[in-house]
Amino acid sequence: MNAARKIEEVRSLVGPARQSGKLIGLVPTMGALHRGHFSLIEAAGADCDFVVVSIFVNPTQFAPNEDLAKYPRRLEQDLAGCRARGVDVVFAPEPETMYPDEPLTEVRVKGLSETLCGRSRPTHFTGVATVVTKLFNIVQPDRAYFGAKDFQQAVIIRRMVRDLNFPVDIVVCPTVREESGLAMSSRNDYLPADQRRQAAALAGALRAGEEMIRREHPPAGEVISAIRVHLAEHAPDGMIDYVQTVDPEDLADVENTGERVLIVLAVRFGGARLIDNLLVEKS
Ligand code: PAF
């Protein structure tokens, strides 16, 4: 496995692989790799001939009041995890490599970036779309892998790829959960033990919502209220940011739960903002 810090290095490693006809897979990450990331790496390894993992805590997707400084950074451990999984190249640039000057160009996916998490993080998805564009241009992968936990991010990136004609297939892999049901996230590390136990209620609340929908297809408002009650009972320290039922394609609110519906939620525990979602398909 090669670890590249510079853009020219990663290009000189990926270029010959592409020229020899290899299918290139990219797994973009911010490091602090966990089983969720490893499932993406394994999916890329199964589909592609040459796997690149990027590890970059992207400053432009954090607002000034957010957790950029304390976001976990464990490069040596991450490199070992990638090596053990047969990754070909890890691209781990410094911020100055990705942003040598104050950038004047941004990629903003209108509408989709302003709803759900975009309401409380208005600059976040523009930071994500811009850095993913840069990573696509640097690595030029055939496929890129993202987790379904960040569902809104995946919808935005798919739309960006379509609007800007990137020749990249976006593969979205299922959320990986801890035994308690808690969706794997690097931000789970911020939670003290008691809140980590409470945070498992996010998945429990989603499942309760799903059962209700399957049983009786109630109006969305009733599902949302039941989820809020579940969270208030089982995660009393959690401050709900939103609970919504949306269309998984365009993230528009869905009232009729007889349709295919994505239940999405975001809850804050102190400085940790956790998100989760569950897709309820028609049975
Ligand atoms: O999902 C993430 O870890 C990040 O948002 C991404 C896609 C690597 C962009 O920085």
Boltz pocket constraint, residues with backbone or C-beta under 6 A from the ligand:
constraints:
  - pocket:
      binder: B
      contacts: [[A, 28], [A, 29], [A, 30], [A, 54], [A, 56], [A, 58], [A, 61], [A, 127], [A, 128], [A, 131], [A, 132], [A, 150], [A, 153]]
      max_distance: 6.0
